[in-house]
Amino acid sequence: MKVRLLDLDRGGAVEVEVDEKAHPIAIINKLKELGIVGRFETVIFGVSPNGRQVFYVPAATVAQLVAYSNQTKQPLCFRRFPIHGYGKG
């Protein structure tokens, strides 16, 4: 399943191919694999009604996450956060 996410930090959209039955964490792993998210970063993803905030969506699968986005007509998006304590020393 192709998932289109808005990048709220850098602007623009990112499209990733993820198994629809996979846990949503597969999206983070795919973003890291493609180099979109850094090694010492993680992301929070969900829907954004205003293009600034990310509202978390509790979903067991990628398909549920996409269905919620389509049902509420709010785009899926993500925002980066550093993983503190990694990469130093």
NORDA-V808965 format. One record per residue. N is the residue number from 1. RES is the residue in three letters. PSI is psi in radians with two decimals (NA if undefined). Layout:
((N/RES/PSI) (N/RES/PSI))
This chain:
((1/MET/2.33) (2/LYS/2.28) (3/VAL/2.21) (4/ARG/2.18) (5/LEU/2.45) (6/LEU/2.34) (7/ASP/1.80) (8/LEU/-0.32) (9/ASP/-0.80) (10/ARG/-0.12) (11/GLY/2.87) (12/GLY/-3.11) (13/ALA/2.67) (14/VAL/2.39) (15/GLU/2.21) (16/VAL/2.63) (17/GLU/2.05) (18/VAL/2.54) (19/ASP/2.26) (20/GLU/-0.36) (21/LYS/-0.04) (22/ALA/2.76) (23/HIS/2.56) (24/PRO/-0.34) (25/ILE/-0.40) (26/ALA/-0.48) (27/ILE/-0.78) (28/ILE/-0.77) (29/ASN/-0.70) (30/LYS/-0.72) (31/LEU/-0.67) (32/LYS/-0.72) (33/GLU/-0.65) (34/LEU/-0.09) (35/GLY/0.19) (36/ILE/-0.58) (37/VAL/2.35) (38/GLY/2.91) (39/ARG/-0.62) (40/PHE/0.56) (41/GLU/2.76) (42/THR/3.04) (43/VAL/2.71) (44/ILE/2.35) (45/PHE/2.73) (46/GLY/-2.56) (47/VAL/2.71) (48/SER/1.90) (49/PRO/-0.34) (50/ASN/0.00) (51/GLY/0.07) (52/ARG/-0.71) (53/GLN/2.69) (54/VAL/2.14) (55/PHE/2.07) (56/TYR/2.43) (57/VAL/1.99) (58/PRO/1.96) (59/ALA/2.49) (60/ALA/-0.43) (61/THR/2.86) (62/VAL/-0.67) (63/ALA/-0.70) (64/GLN/-0.69) (65/LEU/-0.81) (66/VAL/-0.70) (67/ALA/-0.72) (68/TYR/-0.75) (69/SER/-0.79) (70/ASN/-0.70) (71/GLN/-0.72) (72/THR/-0.10) (73/LYS/0.66) (74/GLN/2.38) (75/PRO/2.55) (76/LEU/2.48) (77/CYS/2.98) (78/PHE/2.76) (79/ARG/2.42) (80/ARG/2.60) (81/PHE/2.45) (82/PRO/2.60) (83/ILE/1.86) (84/HIS/2.41) (85/GLY/-0.19) (86/TYR/2.55) (87/GLY/0.11) (88/LYS/2.55) (89/GLY/NA))
